[in-house]
């Protein structure tokens, strides 16, 4: 007999229904009430720090994969909502268990899924769990609205031109609680003023990014300005003055504007909440209907009228900007793969239409974007004849795709070594990523704590202080991760069989493919190609590089002029 025990908790508290306590109670129930359990194979699955709103939980997914393979007779949990708080997910789970004749046991509710009334009660409990989750989300939203009206800064990366300034407040109990507000950074604010005035005058995101490149002006985090970075600054509500024009703009977009008409007097700037989503911790933008816009405690940088005009210009010109940087052409094979030795991408530049090669292809060259943007002041690497370089690179790749070239033997040996060595220590970057994930989860849990409280002034201040501290730790971890440089994936993600198949299919189908299809194949095999003015250095993708750990990490080929 094989029995699965599952436990879940949204955050760690060290008390109550912890995942450990849940498993202890499940194991006691199994041994006391399931006949033959003392000789059964019991497997435990724990998801600490994961919400029950969906099934995107690593241990839950791992458990379901094994259930699909028929490796379970009993599935036991402490309480139904530990499995999930979404009725659709619960219904799907029960249906799957029923089809595979797997008994489901919730030790708190004592559900018996072998009877119709038991299944009905199970679905009813699922409805209640989903309703509870939605009520929690609503309370969090209400508390966010309350915080928005106070204009506080809740942490994270401060916008360009600002710094987070702590404000201490003595409560009735005599304790000092901190809250934070945005305060201006005068030096950075000069850059903000320049960006808005330059865009309103010339309407060119690319022109602003090129100006920063040529003058060695970098972002707050020391990176080069891109078109996207400039656009994000122009679209950030924090720079808009809280006046009638600004408020009307965000109301018309469907945002929840938390200020009365008399508050929109132009004395302060705006602040936004809920503009990005933390789902999967990717900071994805949410739809405007979920944004909360309020009056902040800082002065506005640009009037509502000019901010609205900026947004209209961005909307009108949205098809321009960074779109030309994407490899959309059907001639240059290495678009998106070729980099200059200075570290910047190289893009194709076409000759006149009447200049063609012997094969009838239009001639073009690759030039460094940084060299072009700075008019040759920051990079002097010579352009390279594109048609010749494309042919040089794909011939080199085809040579290694040949089964007699030796790479297939290396991949086969690598595959055998992986099978003999199942475990591999986590890389430093993966450890840092996990630490960041934990802290971001703690931030979400702290916000959730507000929903379950009366949200007193003292409590809110304490929560904000903890959020600020965790945000600073996340920023520090992110910086440490960036300093590690390029990291290879873990052995578990490398697939030598797939790589061998890609190399063989690439060789066999190459001459029948379009340039776009060839480019996609190259992306599977190569990481990048670097041109130094004389030679093209071909860098393998992560999988190939791993196979060549003791052989080679890159190939160099001199272009015959």
N, C-alpha and C positions, 0 to 999 in steps of 0.2 A: 504494500500500500504506500502511496506517495501523497503527502499532504503539504500544501503551500500555506504559509502564514504571511499575511500582508499588513504592514503598518505605515501610517503617514501622519505627518503633522506639519502645518504651514510654517511654524517657526520653533526654534529651540527655546525652552523655558526652564528646563531642569526640574520640573515638577509636574504633577498631575498625569495626564494621559500622554506621556512621552512615548516615542516609538519603542523604547526598551520596555516600558511598563505594558504597553499594548501587546507586545510579543510574549511577555511572561504570562499575562492573563490568557492569551490565546493558547499557549502551550499547555497551561493547566487545564483549560476546558477540553482540549483535544484528548489529553491523557485520561480525563475523568469520564468523558461522555462518548467518545468514539471507540468502538470495540476494535481491539487489535492495534491501537495507536502506539502502544509501547514498543512494537516491533516495526513501526512504519518509518519510512524515510521522510523526515520533516525538513523543509527548506524555508528559510526566512527571507523576506524581501522588505527593505526599509527605504522609505522616501522621506528624508528629513529636510524641511524647508521648502516643500512644494505644495502649491495650492491645489484644491480639489476641483477647480473650475473646469479643468480639462484633463486629458490623459497624457499630457506631455511631461511624464515623469519617468526617469531612466529605469528605476527598478520595476515600476509597473509594466513598462513596455517589455522589459526582459522577462517578467513573469508571464505576460500574455503570449510571448513567442513560444515559451515552453508549454503553455496550455494548448496552443495551436498544434504542437507536436504530440499531444496526447500524453504528457508526462505527469498528469495530476488526476487524483480521484476526489480530493476535498480541497476547497478553498475557504480559508477561515480568516476572519478579520474581527477586530474589537467592536466596530460600529459601522453601519452602512456608509455614513458620510466619509469614512476613511477611504473607501473605494473611489468616491467622487461625489460632487455636489451638482452634477448635471444629469437631469433625468434621461436625456437621450443616450448619454454614455452608459448610465446604469442599465437601461433597457437593453442596449446592445450587448453589454457584458452578460446579463442574465440569459439572454437568448443564446449566446455562444456557449455558456456553461451547460444549458439545457440540451443543446444539440450534441454535446460531447459527454452527456451523462455524468457531469461533475456536480457534486453536492456543494452548495454554498451555505456557509454558516456565519451569521453575525451574532456574536456571543452576548451582546447587550440587548438586542431586540428579539433574539431567539427566533429568527425567521426559518421557516421550513419550506424550501423551494420545490419540494416534491408534491405540494398540494396547490390547487387553484387559489384558495384563500391566502395561502402563504405568499404566492407570487403577487397577488393583488396588494397585500399589505406592504410588500417590498417596494412596489412601484409608488404607492402612496407616500412611503417614507422618503423615497427619492424626490418626489415633488416638494416635500417639506424642506429637504436639504437644499434643493435648488433655490427655493424661496428665501431661505436663510442667507445663502450666498449673495443673492441679489439685494437683500436688505443691508448686508454688511457693506456692499459696494455703494449703496445709496448713502449710508451714513458717512463713509469715507468722503464721498463727493460733497456732502453737506459741510463737513469739517474743512475741506479744502476751500469751499466758498467763504467760510468764516475767516480762515487764514488770509485769503485773498483780500478781504476788506481791510485787513491791517497792513497790507503792503509789505510783508516781511519777505526776506530772501531765505529760502529753505535749503540752500546748499547747491553743490555742483560746481561746474566750471563757470566762473564769473565772466560776463560778457566783456568784450574789448572796451576799454574806457572806464571800467569800474573795478572796485575791489570790495570784498565783503568786510563790513565794519561791525564789530560786536557792540551791543548795547546792554549794559548790565542793569538789572532792575531788582530792587529789594521787595520781596513779597511780604504778606502779612506775618508769615512765620519767621521772618528775619533772614531768609536764605536769598542769596544772589542768584538770579536766573539770567541767562544770556539769550538774547535774540539777535538777529543779524539784519542789516539793511545794506543796500548798495550805496557806496560812496564813490565820487568821481576820482579817476586817476588822470590828472591833467595832461600828462605826456601822451598817454594812449588816446585820450579824447581828441587830440589833434588829428590823429589818423582817422577817427570816426568822422569828424567834420569834413576831412578831405574826401573820404569815400562818398559821402552823400552829395556834397557840392559838385564833385567831379562827375558823378553819374547823372545828376540832374542836368548838367551842362552838356556832356558829351554822349551820354547814354551808351557807354561801352564798358561792360564788365571786363572784357579782355584787355582793354587799354589800361584800366586800373591795375590789374594783375601784372601786366608787363612793366608798368611804372615801378611797382614794388620790387619786382625782380631786378630791374636795372639799378635800383638804389639800395639794394640789400636790406630792404625793410621786411621783417618777418612777423609772424603771428605771435601771440602771447606765449605759445608753446615752442617757439623757435623754428617753426616750419615755414616753408615758402607759401606765399599767398597763391591760391588758385581761384579760378572763376567761381567755383562753388563756395569757397570761403567768403569771397566778397559778396556774393548774392545772399548768403545766410545773414551777414551783418545788415544788409539793406532791408531784409525782411523781418528782423527781430523787433517785436513790439516794444522792447525795453527802451528804445531810442525815441519812441513817439511821445509827444506831449499829450497829456490827458486833457484834451479839449474837445469841443463839440464835434469837429470834423473827424478826429481820430476815433472817438467813441462810435459815431455813426458808421464809420467804415467797418469796424469789427462787429457791430450789431448786424449790419447788412450781410456779413459773411456767415452769420448764424452763431457767432461766439456768445458765451455767457458773460456779459459785461456787468461786473459787480460794482457799480458806482452810480450815484444819482446824478441828475443833470447839474445840480448846483456844485457837485464835486468836480465836474469836468470844467474847471476854471482856468486851466493852463498853467497852474503853479507847479505841478509835479509831472513826472513821467509815468509811463505805464509799466506794469509787470504782468507776466503771463504764467499760468500754471496749467499743467496737463497738455502742453503743446507737443510733447514727445511721449511715446509709450515705452515702458520698460519691459514689454513682452519679449522673452528670449534675450533681454538685456542688449538689444541692438539699437536703442534710442531711435526708433522709427517715428516719423511724424504722424500725428493723428489727424483726423478730419477736424476742420474748424469748429464743428458743433460741440466738440469735447473740450475746446479751449476755455479757460477761465481768464478773463482780462480784468485787471483791477488797477486802481491808482497806487503807485509805489510811493516810496519815501525819498526818491531822488528827483532831481530836476530833469525835465524833458530836454532832449538834445535837438530834435527837429520838430517843427510844428506839425500838427495833424494834417494840414493842407499839403505841405511838402511830402510828408510820409505817404499820404494817399496817392499823390502824383507819382512818387517813386514806385509804389506797388503797381500802378496802372502801366507804367513804362516797362517794368519787369514782366508783367503779364503779356504785353504786346510783343516783347522781344524774346520771349521764353524759348523760341525755336532756334535762337542764335546762341551766343555764349559758348558753352563747353561742347555743344553738339558736334562741332567740326573736329574735335579731338578724337571722336570715336572712329574706329576703323570701319568705315562704311563703303570705301571704294572697292571696285572689283578688279583692280590691276595690281596694286602693291601687296605682295604676299606677306611681308613682315610688318604691316601696320599693326600697332599695338604690341608688338614683340621686340621691336628694335629700339635700343637705347644708346645714347651717346656715352662716352667714357666719363663725362662730367656728371652723369647720373640722371639726366633728363631724357624724356622720350624724343624719338626722331620721327618726323612725319614726311610723307611724300610731297614733292613739289614737281609738277608736271612741266615738261617742255611744251613748245608749241605743237599743235595738232599734226603738223606735217612732218615732225621728227619722229620716226619710227625705227624699230630694230629690224634686223634681217628677217625675223619671224613675223613682222608686221605689227608688233606690239608698240604702243605709244611709249616713248622714252620718258623717264622721270628720274629724279634723284631723291635721296633722303637727306633732310637737314635737321639739325638740332633745334628743338623748339626754344630752348634757353638762349642759344646763339641768335636765333631770329628775333626773340623778344627783346634782347639787350643790344641788338644791332652789332653783334660780334665783340662787344666789350668784355663779356664775362666768359665766353667760350670761343675758342679758335679752331676747333676740330673741323677738318675739311668735310664738305658734303661728299656723299658716296653715290656712285651711279647705281640706281635702284634695280634695274633689270639684271645687271651682272651680279649684284649681291644676292638677290632672290635666288638666282640659279645656283650660286655657290653654296648657299645654305641648304637648299632642298637636296642637292646632290650629296652633300655631306650626310644628311639625315638618311637618305636612301641607302647610302653605303653601309651605314650601321644597321639598317633594317634588314640587310641581307643575313640569312641564317648562317653563312660561313664567316661572318665578320667577328664572331666571338662573343657578342653581347648576349646571345641566347644562352650560351653555356654559363655565362656569369649569372644571368637571371635565374637559371635553373638551380645553380648552386646556392644562390641567395634564398630561393624558395625553400630549399631543403633545410638551410640554416634556420629560417624562421620557424619551420615546423618543429625543429629540434629544440628551439628556444622560445617557448610560448610567452614568457613574461618579459617585460622591458620597463626599466624605471621611467617615471615621468620626467620629462624635460623641465628645466627651470621655468620656461615660459608657460607651460601647462599648469605648474604649481601657482604661479602668479595669477593666471587666469581664474583658477579655482578660488583663490583668496578674494579676487575682485567680485566674483559671482556671489560669494558668501556675504560680502559687505553690502552689495546692492540688494540682496534679498533682505538683509537686516533693515535697510532703509525703507523698503516696502512694508516690512512688518511694523516698523515704528509708525508709519502713516496709518496702517491698519489699526494700531493701538488707539489712535485718536478717535476712530469711529466707535470704539467700545468704551469710551470714557465720557465724562461730562464736559470735557474740554475746558477745564479751568485755566486761568491765566498761567498759574505756576506750572501746571502739567504741560501745556503747550510750549512754554519756554524751555522746559527740560527736554522735551522731544526734539525741538529745533536744534538745541545744542548737540545732542547726540547725532542728529542727521548731518550737521556741519562737520563734526569730527570724522564720521564715516566717509563723507564725501572727500575730505582731504586725504584720508588713507587710500581711497580708490585712485585719486589723482597721482599719489606717490607710487602706487603699484603699477599704474599705467605707464608712468615714466620709466620705472625700472624694467618693465617688459620691453619698452621701445629700445632701451639701451642694449638689450641682449642681441639685437640685430635679427637677421633672418634665421628662422628656426625650421628644422625639418619636422614633418609629421611623425607620429609614433609608428612603430612597426605594424600596429594593428591596422593602420589606414593604407599601408602599401599593398599592392596587389600585383605580384610579378606575372601571374598568368594573364591578367588584363593587359599589362604593359606589352608582353610578348605578342598578344593578339593585335594590339594597336599598331605595333611596328610592322607586323606582317600584312595587315589589311592596308596600311598606309602605302607600303611598297607596291602591292598588287593593284590598288585602285587609283594611285596618284595621278596618272596621265588622263584618267577619265573624269576627274573632279574639276569643279569650277574653282576659281581663286578663293572664294569665300569658304568653300568646303575644305580646300587644302589648308587654309589658315586655321580652321577649327581643329584639324588633325594635328597641326604643328603645336597648337596650344596644349594638347594632351601630352606631347612628348617633350617640348622645350619649355624652359622657364623664361628665358629671354636671350636676345642676341645683343652684344655690345660692340659698337664700332669705335675704334680709338684713332681713326684717321689713316691707318695703314692695314690693320687686321680686324677681322670679325671674330669675336670670341663667342662661341656657341655654348650656352649654359643649359645643362639638362634640367628637366623638371625634377620635382622632389623625389619621385619614384626612381627615375634613372640615376639621379645623384646618389641615392641610397645604394643602388646596385653597384655603383662605382666608388664606394667609400675607400676602397684600397686600390683603386685603378685610376680613375680620373674624375674630376668634377666639371671640367669644361674642355672644349676643343677650340683651337685657334686655326683660322684659315686666312692666308694672305690673298687679297684680291689682286688678280692679275690685271694690270692696267694696259 
